[in-house]
Amino acid sequence: MSSKKLYKSNSDKKLAGVCGGVAEYFDVDSTIIRLAWVVFTLAGGAGLLAYIIAAIVMPNR
């Protein structure tokens, strides 16, 4: 049984690699994750805070 771990992406990154890492973890396109993050940011600002926290907390691969 292999356990999946969440890491920031080194290859698919625009800022910190958070969206690329989340996309790799869930095996979806990173563009979908980035669009969802923009929607959450525009719908009250929670996406920006979540991105900053994730960039600090998530380890590099």
C-alpha positions in Angstrom: 0.0 0.0 0.0 1.6 3.3 -1.1 0.8 6.5 0.7 0.4 9.7 -1.4 2.1 12.8 0.0 1.3 16.4 -0.9 4.4 18.3 -2.1 4.9 21.6 -3.9 5.6 20.9 -7.6 9.1 21.6 -9.0 8.1 21.2 -12.6 4.6 22.8 -12.7 4.9 26.0 -10.9 4.0 29.6 -11.5 4.6 31.2 -8.1 5.4 28.7 -5.3 4.2 25.4 -6.9 1.2 24.9 -4.6 -1.4 24.5 -7.4 0.9 22.2 -9.3 1.4 20.1 -6.3 -2.3 19.9 -5.5 -3.0 18.9 -9.1 -0.4 16.2 -9.0 -1.8 14.8 -5.7 -5.4 14.6 -7.1 -4.2 13.7 -10.6 -6.0 16.5 -12.4 -4.9 19.4 -14.7 -3.2 22.2 -12.8 -5.2 24.8 -14.8 -8.4 23.6 -13.1 -6.8 24.0 -9.7 -5.5 27.4 -10.5 -9.0 28.5 -11.8 -10.6 27.2 -8.6 -8.0 29.1 -6.5 -8.8 32.3 -8.4 -12.6 31.8 -7.8 -12.0 31.3 -4.1 -9.8 34.4 -3.9 -12.3 36.6 -5.7 -15.2 35.2 -3.6 -14.0 36.7 -0.3 -10.2 36.4 -0.2 -10.0 33.0 1.5 -8.1 31.6 -1.5 -5.2 34.1 -1.1 -4.8 33.3 2.6 -5.0 29.5 1.9 -2.4 29.8 -0.8 0.0 31.7 1.4 -0.4 29.2 4.3 0.0 26.2 1.8 3.1 27.8 0.4 4.6 28.0 3.9 3.4 24.6 5.2 3.8 22.3 2.1 7.3 20.8 1.8 9.3 20.8 -1.4 9.7 17.5 -3.3 
